């Protein structure tokens, strides 16, 4: 039994982590740590559990974070943008000596905080970073192939598409913009390389991908951490790529166009006597236009899918495994990220994660433990795919081209 606080617990991702954690007896006390008390109270009423309470937390203030988290056994960080808040919160966690899980998918932040590994080990804490969908589930499935299914892994190609979430705030949009202006890491031909999102090298990596249940879409290079971390823990791998998009395409193209023309500056400009940051205008405009676009294209319920294609060798013959986790019926990014984060938290509470320091999922999470907990959660939530089994679809393609479906 553990006391857990979820920072950003009433947000688009955090609320689903809170809902999931509330269903496990392993958590004796569950706190929604957030600055948005209105949403936090709404979520508390929705779940209606005696073990849930609320604390007002300003995650921009490290000392305030240290004060709030000091009596907890574990901190789950779901706040964004990650490049802004993760370093602050993780420093506070290390100084307080508390175990930690987050959903950070910014590769630049990941590189920065991995340098604090020794400091975290000295504090005797476990800090599992990037425990969402991508990164998170993607890393674990790649490691599952390397450990259990293939004799050698040659490549891991990760794809994701989602959209229509009811909540999409400033932090989410800032993250999307951040992803387009960075040099994007791709592990190609056995080397870490960097491409420009709008450059010829980035355009060359665009491709059309078929996603289970949700259709075929063009995907673009994404600066996620898998390209950085997976080659460290799956030896001999030659390629790790990450590409994605946001649905509907009209909405994602709006963000792309705004970034491309440079309407994302931080320096205020004078507009009829008012000082306005271009980035603030851009975000307000994007949020305003999003609802119009969703209505115009008759988008319907939120949906999403993450797809992982792992190629390698089995008994000296080429072999491919394709994993897909699709969500529909009102589920997409929030659930796809928040639920794995909660699962990582439960595994840590159960002491199934024994690694110390700061580490990605493929270093600290046993894939079999994760998949076992997935089955446990499916029974609790009474959910599954159209055949009544796991929502994780696995296809095996052998060297003759024969395709078979696996279930867990």
C-alpha positions in Angstrom: 0.0 0.0 0.0 1.5 3.3 -1.1 0.7 7.0 -1.1 0.9 8.4 -4.6 0.6 12.0 -6.0 -0.1 12.6 -9.6 1.2 16.0 -10.7 -1.0 17.5 -13.5 -3.6 15.0 -12.3 -6.6 16.7 -13.8 -5.1 17.3 -17.2 -5.7 15.4 -20.5 -3.3 12.6 -19.6 -3.2 12.9 -15.8 -6.9 12.4 -15.3 -6.7 8.9 -17.0 -3.7 8.0 -14.9 -5.7 9.0 -11.7 -8.7 7.0 -12.9 -6.6 3.9 -13.5 -4.6 4.1 -10.2 -7.8 4.5 -8.3 -8.8 1.0 -9.3 -5.8 -0.7 -7.7 -5.7 -1.6 -4.0 -1.9 -1.1 -4.1 -2.6 2.6 -3.8 -3.8 3.5 -0.3 -4.0 7.3 -0.9 -4.2 9.1 -4.3 -3.7 12.8 -4.6 -4.4 15.0 -7.6 -1.7 17.6 -7.5 -2.7 20.5 -9.8 -3.1 24.2 -10.1 -6.4 23.8 -11.8 -8.5 23.1 -8.8 -11.8 23.4 -10.7 -10.9 20.5 -12.9 -9.4 18.6 -10.0 -12.6 18.8 -8.0 -14.6 17.8 -11.0 -12.4 14.7 -11.5 -12.6 13.8 -7.8 -16.4 13.9 -8.0 -16.4 11.9 -11.1 -14.3 9.1 -9.6 -16.0 9.3 -6.2 -13.4 7.4 -4.2 -12.6 8.1 -0.6 -8.9 7.6 -1.2 -8.7 10.6 -3.5 -7.8 14.1 -2.4 -6.5 17.3 -3.9 -3.5 19.5 -3.4 -2.8 22.9 -5.1 0.7 22.6 -6.7 2.7 25.2 -8.6 5.2 23.0 -10.5 7.2 26.0 -11.7 8.5 26.4 -8.1 10.9 23.6 -7.1 10.7 24.4 -3.4 6.9 24.3 -3.5 7.0 20.9 -5.2 9.5 19.6 -2.6 7.2 20.7 0.2 4.1 19.1 -1.4 5.7 15.7 -2.3 7.7 15.1 0.9 5.4 12.6 2.5 4.6 10.5 -0.6 6.0 7.1 -1.6 5.9 7.8 -5.4 5.3 10.8 -7.7 3.7 10.4 -11.1 4.5 13.5 -13.2 2.0 14.2 -16.0 2.6 17.9 -16.4 3.7 19.7 -19.6 5.3 21.1 -21.5 8.0 18.6 -20.5 11.0 20.7 -21.5 9.8 23.3 -18.9 8.5 21.2 -16.0 10.3 17.8 -15.9 13.7 19.2 -14.9 12.2 21.2 -12.0 10.1 18.3 -10.7 12.7 15.6 -11.1 15.3 17.8 -9.2 12.8 18.1 -6.4 12.1 14.4 -6.4 15.8 13.6 -6.2 16.4 16.0 -3.3 13.5 14.5 -1.4 14.5 10.9 -2.2 11.2 9.8 -3.6 10.5 7.3 -6.4 9.2 8.8 -9.7 7.5 8.1 -13.0 6.8 10.5 -15.9 5.5 10.6 -19.5 8.2 12.9 -20.9 8.6 12.4 -24.7 11.0 15.3 -25.4 14.3 13.8 -26.4 16.3 16.9 -25.5 15.0 16.8 -21.9 15.6 13.1 -21.8 19.3 13.5 -22.7 19.5 16.2 -20.0 18.0 14.3 -17.2 19.8 11.0 -18.0 22.9 12.9 -17.0 21.5 13.0 -13.5 21.5 9.2 -13.2 24.4 9.1 -10.7 22.7 11.7 -8.6 19.5 9.7 -8.5 21.3 6.5 -7.6 23.0 8.3 -4.7 19.6 9.3 -3.5 18.6 5.6 -3.8 15.5 6.4 -5.9 14.0 4.8 -9.0 13.0 7.3 -11.7 11.2 5.8 -14.7 11.0 8.3 -17.5 9.0 8.3 -20.7 6.4 5.8 -19.4 3.5 6.6 -21.8 2.5 5.3 -25.2 5.4 6.6 -27.3 7.8 6.5 -25.5 6.8 3.9 -23.0 4.8 1.0 -24.5 6.9 1.3 -27.7 10.1 0.7 -25.8 8.8 -2.2 -23.9 7.5 -3.9 -27.1 10.9 -3.5 -28.8 12.6 -5.0 -25.7 10.0 -7.8 -25.7 11.0 -8.7 -29.2 14.7 -8.6 -28.3 14.3 -10.7 -25.2 11.6 -13.2 -26.2 10.7 -13.3 -29.9 13.8 -12.6 -32.1 17.3 -13.8 -32.0 18.5 -10.4 -33.3 16.7 -7.1 -33.8 17.7 -5.1 -36.8 15.2 -2.2 -36.8 12.4 -0.7 -34.8 10.0 1.7 -36.6 7.4 3.5 -34.5 4.3 5.2 -35.8 1.5 7.0 -34.0 -1.7 8.9 -34.9 -4.4 10.3 -32.6 -6.9 13.1 -32.4 -10.2 14.5 -31.3 -9.4 14.6 -27.6 -11.9 16.7 -25.6 -9.1 18.6 -23.8 -6.2 20.2 -25.7 -4.5 23.0 -23.8 -1.5 25.3 -24.1 1.0 22.7 -22.9 0.0 20.1 -25.6 0.2 22.7 -28.4 3.5 24.0 -27.2 4.8 20.5 -27.2 3.7 20.0 -30.8 5.5 23.3 -31.8 8.6 22.2 -29.9 8.6 18.9 -31.8 8.7 20.8 -35.2 11.5 23.3 -34.4 14.0 20.8 -32.9 16.7 18.9 -34.8 15.0 15.5 -34.8 17.1 12.4 -33.9 16.8 9.3 -36.1 19.0 6.2 -35.6 19.9 5.3 -39.2 22.5 2.9 -40.5 23.7 2.2 -37.0 24.3 5.9 -36.3 22.4 8.7 -34.5 21.6 11.4 -37.0 19.6 14.6 -36.9 17.1 15.8 -39.5 15.1 19.0 -40.0 11.3 18.6 -39.8 10.8 21.0 -42.7 14.1 20.1 -44.5 14.7 17.8 -47.4 16.0 15.1 -45.0 12.9 15.3 -42.9 10.6 15.3 -45.9 12.4 12.2 -47.2 11.3 10.4 -44.0 7.6 11.1 -44.4 5.5 8.1 -45.4 1.9 6.8 -45.6 1.0 4.3 -42.9 -2.0 2.1 -42.3 -3.3 2.1 -38.7 -5.5 -0.5 -37.2 -9.1 0.7 -37.0 -8.4 4.4 -37.8 -7.2 4.4 -41.4 -4.2 5.4 -43.5 -2.4 8.7 -42.8 0.8 10.5 -43.7 3.3 10.5 -40.8 6.1 12.9 -40.1 9.4 12.7 -38.1 9.0 13.0 -34.4 11.7 13.9 -31.9 10.9 11.3 -29.3 13.4 9.6 -27.1 13.2 6.0 -28.4 15.7 6.8 -31.2 18.1 7.8 -28.4 17.5 5.2 -25.8 16.6 1.9 -27.6 20.0 1.6 -29.4 21.6 1.8 -25.9 19.7 -1.3 -24.6 19.2 -3.4 -27.8 22.7 -4.1 -29.0 23.4 -4.4 -32.7 20.3 -2.6 -33.9 20.7 -0.7 -37.1 17.6 1.6 -37.3 15.2 3.2 -34.9 12.7 5.8 -36.3 9.7 7.6 -34.9 7.0 9.2 -37.0 3.5 10.5 -36.2 0.7 12.8 -36.9 -2.3 14.4 -35.2 -5.9 14.0 -36.5 -7.6 15.4 -38.3 -5.0 16.2 -40.9 -6.5 19.7 -41.5 -5.8 20.5 -37.8 -2.2 19.2 -37.9 -1.5 21.1 -41.1 -2.7 24.3 -39.4 0.0 23.9 -36.7 2.6 23.0 -39.3 1.8 26.1 -41.4 2.0 28.4 -38.3 5.4 27.0 -37.4 6.7 27.1 -40.9 5.9 30.9 -41.3 7.6 31.6 -38.0 4.6 32.8 -36.0 6.1 31.4 -32.8 8.3 34.1 -31.4 8.7 34.9 -27.7 9.5 38.6 -28.2 6.4 40.7 -27.6 5.3 43.0 -30.5 3.1 46.0 -30.4 -0.5 45.4 -31.7 -2.6 48.6 -31.4 -0.9 49.6 -28.2 -0.9 46.1 -26.7 2.2 44.0 -26.3 1.6 40.4 -27.5 3.9 37.5 -27.9 3.4 35.9 -31.4 3.5 32.4 -29.7 0.7 33.4 -27.4 -1.4 34.6 -30.4 -0.6 31.4 -32.3 -1.7 29.1 -29.5 -4.9 31.0 -28.9 -5.6 30.9 -32.6 -4.9 27.2 -32.9 -7.2 26.4 -29.9 -9.9 28.6 -31.4 -9.7 27.0 -34.8 -9.5 23.4 -33.6 -13.1 23.1 -32.6 -14.2 24.7 -36.0 -12.1 22.1 -37.9 -13.4 19.2 -35.9 -16.9 20.3 -36.6 -16.3 21.0 -40.2 -14.8 17.6 -41.0 -17.4 15.9 -38.8 -14.6 14.2 -36.9 -16.7 12.4 -34.3 -15.2 10.6 -31.3 -11.5 10.8 -30.3 -9.4 7.9 -31.6 -5.8 6.9 -31.9 -3.3 4.1 -32.6 0.4 3.4 -32.0 2.2 0.9 -34.3 5.6 -0.7 -33.7 7.2 -2.6 -36.5 10.2 -4.7 -35.3 12.3 -6.5 -37.9 15.1 -9.0 -37.3 16.1 -12.6 -37.5 14.8 -15.8 -36.0 16.8 -19.0 -36.6 18.8 -17.1 -39.2 15.7 -16.2 -41.2 14.2 -12.7 -41.6 11.2 -12.2 -39.4 8.9 -9.2 -38.6 6.6 -8.5 -35.7 3.9 -5.7 -36.0 2.3 -4.5 -32.8 -0.7 -2.2 -32.8 -2.6 -0.6 -29.9 -5.7 1.1 -31.3 -8.3 3.0 -29.4 -11.7 4.3 -30.5 -15.0 4.8 -28.9 -13.9 8.0 -27.2 -10.4 7.0 -26.3 -7.1 8.3 -27.8 -4.0 10.1 -26.5 -5.1 10.7 -22.9 -5.9 7.1 -22.2 -3.1 5.8 -24.4 -0.5 7.8 -22.4 -2.1 8.0 -18.9 -2.9 4.3 -18.6 0.7 3.0 -19.3 2.0 5.7 -16.9 -0.3 4.3 -14.2 0.9 0.8 -15.0 4.5 1.8 -14.6 3.6 3.4 -11.2 1.9 0.2 -10.1 4.9 -1.9 -11.1 7.1 0.3 -9.1 4.8 0.2 -6.1 4.9 -3.6 -6.3 8.7 -3.5 -6.5 8.7 -5.1 -9.9 11.0 -2.3 -10.9 14.2 -2.6 -8.9 16.5 -0.4 -11.1 17.9 2.6 -9.4 18.8 5.9 -11.0 17.1 7.5 -14.0 16.1 5.2 -16.8 13.8 4.6 -19.8 11.3 1.7 -19.8 13.5 -0.7 -21.8 16.1 -0.5 -19.1 14.0 -0.8 -16.0 10.7 -2.5 -16.9 10.5 -6.3 -17.5 8.2 -6.6 -20.6 6.6 -9.8 -19.2 5.6 -8.0 -16.0 4.1 -5.1 -18.0 2.1 -7.5 -20.3 0.9 -9.4 -17.3 -0.3 -6.2 -15.6 -2.0 -5.3 -18.9 -4.1 -8.4 -18.7 -4.9 -7.7 -15.0 -6.0 -4.2 -15.9 -8.2 -5.5 -18.8 -10.1 -7.7 -16.4 -10.6 -4.8 -14.0 -11.8 -2.5 -16.7 -13.6 -5.2 -18.7 -12.2 -4.0 -22.0 -10.7 -5.8 -25.0 -10.7 -5.9 -28.8 -13.5 -6.9 -31.1 -12.8 -10.6 -30.4 -12.9 -10.2 -26.7 -9.2 -10.4 -26.1 -6.3 -7.9 -25.6 -6.5 -4.6 -27.5 -2.8 -5.3 -28.4 -2.8 -6.7 -31.9 0.3 -8.7 -32.8 1.1 -9.9 -36.3 4.0 -12.3 -37.0 5.4 -12.3 -40.6 8.0 -15.1 -41.3 10.6 -15.3 -44.1 8.1 -16.9 -46.5 5.6 -14.0 -46.0 3.2 -16.0 -44.0 1.2 -13.8 -41.6 -0.2 -15.0 -38.3 -1.9 -13.2 -35.4 -0.7 -13.7 -31.9 -2.6 -13.0 -28.7 -1.4 -12.4 -25.1 
